[in-house]
Amino acid sequence: MKICTECGQPIEAGVHSRVDFNNRSFHSECFTCALCHRRLNPSQTYTLHNDQPWCRQCEIDTKNCYKCGKPILSAGITYETRDYHAECFKCSHCHKLLDNEKLLCANNLLPYCVVCNDELFAKRCNKCKQIIPHDTRYTVFDDKPYHEQCFLCAKCHRPIGSKKFYKDKRGFICSNCGTS
């Protein structure tokens, strides 16, 4: 006598109808989708996940993790149109878990922590060549970024900021020094 893989009870010939699937036996009423528990038709084809059959609707409705490719069966994270398990949602560079981060950065739709994003993708000051962090004000001149503290008047050495200036052979000259 066969034993039902699902409920562990005997499958009595002539009393119960039996389904044989993937080298296992089930009562016909025990042969169900592992997710929604709807009865499955043994004549159809099913996808196996963790060696359990899934119905076609659950296969369609369940999102797969972008990182590992496995189905997301509990709460997941959607970031930049991609779905992740919470444990798979990590910085694409340092692999730090990002599920509790308050601020994230994306590059090519991939998640990065702020530190790695700044290190890999942030603008660099044309004068000091250091990173200009994402949350720092800066000035752009001739498509070149400068920290505010690096964008200085060549004569008085004060930050120019948003004041008017001009450029000569010495460098940037603020409007105050240019008129003196």
Helices and strands as residue ranges (DSSP letters): E 2-3, E 10-11, E 18-21, E 24-27, G 28-30, E 47-49, E 52-54, H 56-61, E 76-79, E 82-85, G 86-88, E 105-107, E 110-112, H 114-121, E 138-141, E 144-147, E 165-168, E 171-174, H 175-178
